[in-house]
């Protein structure tokens, strides 16, 4: 019996894909490096009906040492391609660097969609229509061909078992850290809407192979919609240039840095952009947090309290609900907040003249003094507005935190938008230097309390992270100079020399 053959379904023109080709400027970007044995076959496998519909098919050779460029040009001539361009980088850029050039080229030429195809033929060009068709949905920002939606297909395609296992383990780790649910992070068969690429700083990503992971992170942080479609793969005689251990380590570092960046504990430039979902300063709810500690103090009805640098005033409102009469001040307009008095004031200015001498029983200045131009002058002014024996609760980030010490040991000093090395900090303090600041300003420090990094509030609330949070809190309380991410000093106002002199003079006896 004669065996029936079936026409390859991927060579059947897709009406949906055709309509996208006609409505959009679609470009095919082929990355190539020493691909002389594969580039001809790869280009010829692009479906016949698709080739003329591309606005441009451009091959970027990453300074190969073989005849990739000449063979690609000859193949274009043989196929009669009028829309083929073959370019060569000025020196090897790396896999990620080559993509940066290609996407920038696509954006500069006004293309709407760019499809990435590997010149070594590892990913099937026959599936290009499947990718293009997904862009009929205007909400789709990126389409990836996944080898792991049907995991056994990758093995049938010749993926080595160790790579198959490694891919799934690494993807699971990345999904867990980043909070995603992709079937795989490591397919090189990708496409993007250039409008989405323009909104992320992909040019800051690695030039190495984990560029692909970096760009996934950026799309996720920017809220872009990524679609995966099943895609077979083929492992043949092409040479793999990836160091697997190094690649895996770099991928884990990237997703970890992304989460730390989101929480404000670390700054990574390529994950800093409008719409990246990073959290603003807010009231922390974890029972181990600084704010929870402040709210747990024995506040008394009738006490006068100033929240100095009140941000949005929510902590001040919560304190007022516990009985005290609260004033909140900040350089920004707080508006009307129920139950408290709000005052807009330049905290670098003469705020003591506004509030008057001996006005408050308590001042709380949480994570604000380090932002001011002259902390010494600020402490002196806070001393003036506090009543005799008044209490100052002042907190700041700890530049002596163990992570900071270790990073400094390796020569890293990574300013960011949040955390210990916030770019808006004008001063950096250790526990001892901050204590000295208060004591020189007329205060006697009565208590020092350390707080661990805001893991529960900033990263996550899983049982494991709660456990890590509790360990961090215990260490910070035990040894704040080394393990406190930030710390709180409780200080009593002591009379100034002038006040002591007046009191002394008032007891003068005359003969």
C-alpha positions as CSV (number, residue, x, y, z in Angstrom):
1,X,0.0,0.0,0.0
2,X,1.4,3.3,-1.0
3,X,2.1,5.6,1.9
4,X,0.1,8.8,1.8
5,X,2.0,12.0,2.1
6,X,0.6,15.2,3.5
7,X,1.5,18.7,2.5
8,X,3.3,20.5,5.3
9,X,0.6,22.4,7.0
10,X,2.9,25.4,7.6
11,X,3.3,26.0,3.9
12,X,-0.4,26.5,3.5
13,X,-0.9,30.3,3.2
14,X,-2.7,31.7,6.2
15,X,-5.4,34.2,5.4
16,X,-5.0,35.8,8.8
17,X,-1.3,36.2,8.3
18,X,-1.8,37.6,4.8
19,X,-4.1,40.3,6.2
20,X,-1.5,41.3,8.8
21,X,1.2,41.4,6.1
22,X,-1.0,43.7,4.0
23,X,-2.0,46.0,7.0
24,X,1.4,46.2,8.7
25,X,5.0,46.7,7.9
26,X,6.5,43.4,8.8
27,X,10.3,42.8,8.8
28,X,12.2,39.5,9.1
29,X,15.5,39.9,11.0
30,X,18.0,37.1,10.6
31,X,20.9,36.9,13.1
32,X,23.9,35.1,11.8
33,X,27.3,34.1,12.9
34,X,29.5,31.7,11.1
35,X,26.4,30.2,9.5
36,X,27.8,29.5,6.0
37,X,26.5,25.9,6.2
38,X,23.0,26.8,7.1
39,X,22.1,30.3,5.9
40,X,21.1,29.3,2.4
41,X,18.7,26.5,3.6
42,X,17.3,28.8,6.3
43,X,16.4,31.5,3.8
44,X,15.0,29.0,1.3
45,X,12.7,27.5,4.0
46,X,10.9,30.8,4.5
47,X,7.5,30.1,2.8
48,X,7.5,31.3,-0.8
49,X,4.3,33.3,-0.5
50,X,5.7,35.2,2.6
51,X,9.0,36.4,1.1
52,X,7.7,39.2,-1.1
53,X,5.2,40.4,1.6
54,X,8.0,41.3,4.0
55,X,8.8,45.0,4.0
56,X,12.4,43.9,4.3
57,X,14.3,40.7,5.0
58,X,17.5,41.8,6.6
59,X,20.4,39.6,7.6
60,X,22.9,41.0,10.1
61,X,26.1,39.0,10.2
62,X,28.0,39.4,13.4
63,X,31.5,39.7,11.9
64,X,31.7,36.0,10.9
65,X,35.0,34.6,9.9
66,X,33.4,32.5,7.1
67,X,31.4,33.2,4.0
68,X,28.0,33.8,5.6
69,X,27.6,37.2,3.9
70,X,28.5,36.0,0.4
71,X,26.2,33.0,0.6
72,X,23.3,35.0,2.0
73,X,23.7,37.5,-0.9
74,X,23.9,34.7,-3.5
75,X,20.8,33.0,-2.0
76,X,18.9,36.2,-2.3
77,X,19.9,36.5,-5.9
78,X,18.9,32.9,-6.6
79,X,15.5,33.4,-4.9
80,X,14.9,36.7,-6.8
81,X,14.5,38.6,-3.5
82,X,14.2,42.3,-4.1
83,X,13.7,43.0,-0.4
84,X,16.8,41.3,1.0
85,X,19.5,43.3,2.7
86,X,22.7,41.7,4.1
87,X,24.7,43.7,6.6
88,X,27.8,43.0,8.7
89,X,28.6,44.4,12.1
90,X,31.7,46.5,12.6
91,X,33.3,44.0,14.9
92,X,31.6,41.1,16.8
93,X,28.8,42.5,18.9
94,X,27.7,39.3,20.6
95,X,24.2,37.7,20.3
96,X,22.5,40.4,22.3
97,X,24.5,43.2,20.7
98,X,23.4,42.0,17.3
99,X,19.8,42.0,18.3
100,X,20.1,45.6,19.6
101,X,21.3,46.7,16.2
102,X,18.6,44.8,14.4
103,X,15.7,46.1,16.6
104,X,17.1,49.7,16.3
105,X,17.2,49.3,12.6
106,X,13.6,48.0,12.5
107,X,12.4,51.0,14.6
108,X,14.4,53.5,12.5
109,X,12.8,52.2,9.3
110,X,9.3,52.4,10.6
111,X,8.5,48.7,10.7
112,X,5.5,47.7,12.8
113,X,6.6,44.1,13.5
114,X,10.0,42.5,13.5
115,X,10.5,38.7,13.6
116,X,13.8,37.2,14.8
117,X,15.1,34.2,13.0
118,X,18.3,32.4,13.7
119,X,20.5,31.9,10.6
120,X,21.6,28.4,11.7
121,X,18.1,26.9,11.0
122,X,17.5,25.8,14.5
123,X,14.0,27.3,14.5
124,X,11.6,26.5,11.6
125,X,11.0,29.4,9.2
126,X,7.9,27.4,8.0
127,X,6.1,28.7,11.1
128,X,6.5,32.4,10.3
129,X,2.8,32.6,9.2
130,X,1.7,31.3,12.6
131,X,3.7,34.0,14.3
132,X,2.5,36.8,12.0
133,X,-1.2,35.8,12.4
134,X,-1.1,36.4,16.1
135,X,-0.6,40.1,15.5
136,X,-4.1,40.3,14.1
137,X,-4.9,40.9,17.8
138,X,-3.9,44.5,18.5
139,X,-3.3,43.7,22.2
140,X,-0.4,41.3,21.3
141,X,3.0,42.9,21.9
142,X,5.3,39.9,21.4
143,X,5.0,36.3,20.1
144,X,7.4,33.6,21.1
145,X,7.8,30.2,19.6
146,X,8.0,27.8,22.5
147,X,9.5,24.3,22.4
148,X,8.1,23.5,25.8
149,X,4.3,23.9,25.4
150,X,4.5,20.3,24.2
151,X,7.7,19.3,26.0
152,X,8.3,16.0,24.3
153,X,8.5,17.8,20.9
154,X,11.8,19.3,21.9
155,X,13.3,15.9,22.5
156,X,11.9,14.6,19.2
157,X,13.6,17.6,17.6
158,X,17.0,16.4,18.9
159,X,17.4,18.7,21.9
160,X,19.9,16.9,24.2
161,X,18.3,15.6,27.4
162,X,20.6,17.7,29.6
163,X,19.5,20.8,27.8
164,X,15.9,19.7,28.0
165,X,16.1,19.3,31.8
166,X,18.1,22.4,32.3
167,X,15.7,24.5,30.2
168,X,12.7,23.5,32.4
169,X,14.6,23.9,35.7
170,X,15.9,27.3,34.8
171,X,12.5,28.4,33.4
172,X,10.8,27.3,36.7
173,X,13.3,29.3,38.7
174,X,12.8,32.4,36.5
175,X,9.0,32.1,36.7
176,X,9.1,31.8,40.5
177,X,11.3,34.8,40.9
178,X,9.6,37.0,38.3
179,X,6.1,35.9,39.0
180,X,5.4,34.7,35.5
181,X,4.1,31.5,33.9
182,X,5.9,31.2,30.6
183,X,6.5,27.7,29.3
184,X,10.1,28.6,28.5
185,X,12.4,31.7,28.7
186,X,15.0,30.4,26.3
187,X,13.5,30.1,22.9
188,X,15.3,32.2,20.3
189,X,12.3,32.3,18.0
190,X,10.7,35.6,18.8
191,X,8.9,38.5,17.4
192,X,8.0,41.9,18.7
193,X,5.7,44.8,17.9
194,X,8.2,47.7,17.5
195,X,5.9,50.0,19.4
196,X,6.6,47.8,22.5
197,X,10.3,47.8,21.8
198,X,10.4,51.6,21.7
199,X,9.1,51.7,25.3
200,X,11.8,49.6,26.9
201,X,15.5,50.3,27.1
202,X,16.6,47.1,25.3
203,X,19.8,48.9,24.3
204,X,20.9,48.6,28.0
205,X,20.6,44.9,28.1
206,X,23.4,42.4,28.0
207,X,25.3,41.8,24.7
208,X,25.5,38.1,25.8
209,X,23.0,35.3,25.3
210,X,20.9,36.3,28.3
211,X,19.8,39.4,26.3
212,X,16.7,37.3,25.6
213,X,16.0,36.9,29.4
214,X,16.5,40.7,29.9
215,X,14.0,41.6,27.2
216,X,11.4,39.2,28.7
217,X,11.8,40.9,32.1
218,X,11.4,44.3,30.5
219,X,8.2,43.3,28.7
220,X,6.8,41.8,31.9
221,X,7.7,44.9,33.9
222,X,6.2,47.2,31.3
223,X,2.9,45.2,31.3
224,X,3.2,44.0,27.7
225,X,1.3,41.0,26.4
226,X,3.5,38.1,25.4
227,X,1.9,35.2,23.5
228,X,3.6,31.7,23.2
229,X,2.8,29.3,20.4
230,X,4.0,25.7,20.0
231,X,7.1,25.4,17.9
232,X,9.2,22.4,17.0
233,X,13.0,22.7,17.0
234,X,15.8,21.1,15.2
235,X,19.2,20.3,16.5
236,X,21.6,19.4,13.7
237,X,25.2,20.1,12.9
238,X,25.1,23.8,13.9
239,X,27.6,24.8,16.4
240,X,26.4,26.0,19.8
241,X,28.3,29.1,21.1
242,X,26.6,29.2,24.5
243,X,28.4,28.3,27.8
244,X,25.4,26.7,29.6
245,X,26.6,27.2,33.2
246,X,27.5,30.9,32.6
247,X,24.2,31.4,30.7
248,X,22.1,29.9,33.5
249,X,23.9,32.0,36.1
250,X,23.4,35.2,34.1
251,X,19.7,34.5,33.7
252,X,19.2,33.9,37.4
253,X,21.1,37.1,38.2
254,X,18.9,39.1,35.8
255,X,15.6,38.0,37.2
256,X,16.9,38.4,40.8
257,X,18.1,41.9,40.0
258,X,14.8,42.7,38.4
259,X,12.9,41.8,41.6
260,X,15.3,43.6,43.8
261,X,15.0,46.6,41.6
262,X,11.3,46.5,41.9
263,X,11.5,46.4,45.7
264,X,14.0,49.3,45.8
265,X,16.8,47.2,47.3
266,X,19.0,47.4,44.1
267,X,19.2,49.5,41.0
268,X,19.5,48.1,37.6
269,X,19.4,50.7,34.7
270,X,17.8,48.5,32.1
271,X,14.9,47.7,34.4
272,X,14.3,51.4,35.2
273,X,11.8,53.0,32.8
274,X,8.3,54.5,32.9
275,X,5.7,51.8,33.4
276,X,8.0,49.3,34.9
277,X,5.7,48.8,37.8
278,X,8.2,49.7,40.5
279,X,6.5,50.7,43.8
280,X,6.5,54.1,45.2
281,X,7.2,54.9,48.8
282,X,4.2,53.7,50.8
283,X,3.1,52.7,54.3
284,X,4.6,49.4,55.2
285,X,2.2,46.9,56.8
286,X,4.4,44.0,57.8
287,X,4.5,43.5,61.6
288,X,8.3,43.6,61.4
289,X,8.4,47.0,59.7
290,X,9.4,50.4,60.9
291,X,5.9,51.8,60.4
292,X,4.4,49.0,62.4
293,X,6.8,49.7,65.2
294,X,5.9,53.4,65.2
295,X,2.1,52.6,65.2
296,X,2.7,50.3,68.1
297,X,4.1,53.0,70.4
298,X,2.1,54.0,73.5
299,X,0.6,57.2,71.9
300,X,-1.3,59.4,74.4
301,X,-4.4,61.4,73.8
302,X,-3.6,65.1,73.8
303,X,0.1,64.7,72.9
304,X,1.2,66.9,70.1
305,X,3.0,65.1,67.3
306,X,4.7,66.4,64.2
307,X,5.3,63.9,61.3
308,X,8.3,65.6,59.6
309,X,8.6,64.6,56.0
310,X,5.1,63.0,56.0
311,X,5.1,61.9,52.4
312,X,1.4,61.2,51.7
313,X,0.3,61.7,55.3
314,X,-1.1,58.2,55.8
315,X,1.1,57.3,58.7
316,X,0.2,60.6,60.4
317,X,-3.5,59.8,59.9
318,X,-3.0,56.4,61.5
319,X,-1.2,57.9,64.5
320,X,-4.0,60.5,64.9
321,X,-6.5,57.6,65.1
322,X,-4.6,56.5,68.3
323,X,-5.3,59.7,70.2
324,X,-2.6,62.4,69.6
325,X,-3.0,65.7,67.9
326,X,-1.0,65.3,64.7
327,X,0.5,67.8,62.3
328,X,2.0,66.5,59.0
329,X,4.4,68.5,57.0
330,X,6.1,67.8,53.7
331,X,7.5,69.8,50.8
332,X,4.6,68.5,48.7
333,X,1.0,69.5,49.1
334,X,-0.7,66.9,51.3
335,X,-4.1,68.2,50.7
336,X,-6.9,67.7,53.2
337,X,-6.5,64.5,55.3
338,X,-9.1,63.7,57.8
339,X,-8.1,64.1,61.5
340,X,-4.7,65.8,61.0
341,X,-3.4,69.3,60.2
342,X,-1.3,69.4,57.1
343,X,1.4,72.0,56.3
344,X,3.3,72.4,53.1
345,X,6.8,73.5,54.0
346,X,10.3,73.4,52.5
347,X,12.0,71.0,54.9
348,X,15.4,72.6,54.0
349,X,14.1,76.0,55.1
350,X,13.3,77.7,58.4
351,X,10.4,75.4,59.3
352,X,11.0,76.1,63.0
353,X,9.9,79.7,62.5
354,X,6.6,78.4,61.1
355,X,5.9,76.0,64.0
356,X,7.4,78.0,66.8
357,X,9.6,77.0,69.8
358,X,8.5,74.2,72.1
359,X,5.5,73.3,70.0
360,X,5.5,69.4,70.0
361,X,5.8,66.6,72.5
362,X,7.0,64.3,69.8
363,X,8.6,64.6,66.3
364,X,8.9,61.6,64.0
365,X,11.3,62.0,61.1
366,X,11.4,58.7,59.2
367,X,13.8,58.3,56.3
368,X,13.8,62.0,55.6
369,X,16.9,63.6,57.1
370,X,19.3,61.9,54.6
371,X,17.4,63.7,51.8
372,X,18.1,67.2,53.2
373,X,20.9,69.5,52.3
374,X,22.1,70.1,55.9
375,X,21.1,67.4,58.4
376,X,23.0,69.3,61.1
377,X,20.9,72.4,60.7
378,X,17.7,70.2,60.4
379,X,18.4,68.6,63.8
380,X,19.0,71.9,65.4
381,X,15.7,73.2,64.1
382,X,13.9,70.0,65.3
383,X,15.4,70.6,68.7
384,X,13.9,74.1,68.8
385,X,10.3,73.0,68.0
386,X,10.3,70.2,70.5
387,X,9.1,70.8,74.1
388,X,11.6,70.3,76.9
389,X,12.1,66.5,77.4
390,X,10.4,66.0,74.0
391,X,11.1,62.8,72.0
392,X,12.5,62.6,68.5
393,X,12.0,59.3,66.5
394,X,14.5,59.5,63.6
395,X,15.3,56.8,61.1
396,X,17.6,56.4,58.2
397,X,19.1,53.8,55.9
398,X,22.2,52.1,57.1
399,X,25.2,52.4,54.8
400,X,26.9,49.9,57.1
401,X,24.4,47.2,56.2
402,X,26.2,43.9,55.5
403,X,25.2,43.8,51.9
404,X,26.6,47.3,51.4
405,X,29.8,46.4,53.0
406,X,30.2,43.4,50.7
407,X,29.4,45.3,47.6
408,X,31.9,48.0,48.6
409,X,34.4,45.3,49.1
410,X,34.0,44.4,45.4
411,X,34.0,48.1,44.4
412,X,30.3,48.4,43.7
413,X,28.5,51.6,44.6
414,X,25.1,51.3,43.0
415,X,22.9,54.4,43.4
416,X,19.2,53.9,42.6
417,X,15.8,55.4,43.1
418,X,15.1,53.7,46.4
419,X,16.8,51.9,49.2
420,X,20.1,52.7,51.0
421,X,21.7,54.2,47.9
422,X,18.7,56.3,46.9
423,X,19.8,58.8,44.3
424,X,18.0,61.6,46.2
425,X,20.1,61.0,49.4
426,X,22.4,63.8,50.2
427,X,24.0,62.1,53.2
428,X,24.8,58.4,54.0
429,X,24.8,57.3,57.6
430,X,26.0,54.4,59.8
431,X,24.4,53.9,63.2
432,X,27.3,55.6,64.9
433,X,27.4,58.6,62.6
434,X,23.6,59.1,62.8
435,X,23.8,58.9,66.6
436,X,26.6,61.4,66.6
437,X,24.5,63.8,64.4
438,X,21.6,63.7,67.0
439,X,23.9,64.0,70.0
440,X,25.7,67.0,68.5
441,X,22.3,68.6,67.8
442,X,21.2,68.5,71.5
443,X,19.7,65.0,71.9
444,X,20.4,62.1,74.2
445,X,19.9,58.8,72.4
446,X,17.9,56.4,74.5
447,X,17.3,53.5,72.2
448,X,18.5,52.1,68.9
449,X,16.3,49.7,66.9
450,X,17.3,48.0,63.7
451,X,15.0,46.7,60.9
452,X,15.7,44.2,58.3
453,X,15.2,44.7,54.5
454,X,11.5,45.1,53.7
455,X,11.1,41.6,52.3
456,X,7.4,41.0,53.2
457,X,6.3,44.4,52.0
458,X,8.7,44.8,49.1
459,X,9.3,41.4,47.6
460,X,6.6,38.9,48.6
461,X,4.6,37.3,51.4
462,X,5.1,33.6,50.8
463,X,5.9,31.4,53.8
464,X,9.6,31.2,52.7
465,X,9.9,35.0,52.4
466,X,8.1,35.5,55.7
467,X,10.7,33.2,57.3
468,X,13.6,35.2,55.6
469,X,11.9,38.4,56.8
470,X,11.8,37.2,60.4
471,X,15.5,36.1,60.3
472,X,16.4,39.5,58.9
473,X,14.5,41.2,61.7
474,X,16.1,39.1,64.4
475,X,19.6,39.9,63.1
476,X,18.8,43.6,62.7
477,X,17.6,43.8,66.3
478,X,20.6,41.9,67.7
479,X,23.3,43.6,65.7
480,X,21.9,46.7,64.0
481,X,25.2,48.2,63.0
482,X,25.8,45.3,60.7
483,X,22.4,43.7,59.9
484,X,20.0,46.6,60.0
485,X,18.8,47.7,56.5
486,X,17.5,50.9,58.2
487,X,17.4,51.8,61.9
488,X,15.5,54.0,64.3
489,X,17.0,56.2,67.0
490,X,14.9,57.3,69.9
491,X,16.3,60.5,71.4
492,X,15.3,62.8,74.2
493,X,15.7,66.6,73.8
494,X,18.1,67.9,76.3
495,X,18.3,71.6,77.2
496,X,20.6,73.7,75.2
497,X,23.5,75.6,76.8
498,X,21.5,78.8,76.6
499,X,18.6,77.2,78.3
500,X,20.8,75.7,81.0
501,X,22.4,79.1,81.5
502,X,19.0,80.8,81.9
503,X,17.9,78.2,84.4
504,X,21.2,78.6,86.3
505,X,20.8,82.4,86.3
506,X,17.3,82.1,87.6
507,X,18.7,80.5,90.8
508,X,21.2,83.2,91.4
509,X,21.2,84.6,95.0
510,X,22.2,88.1,95.9
511,X,23.7,89.1,99.3
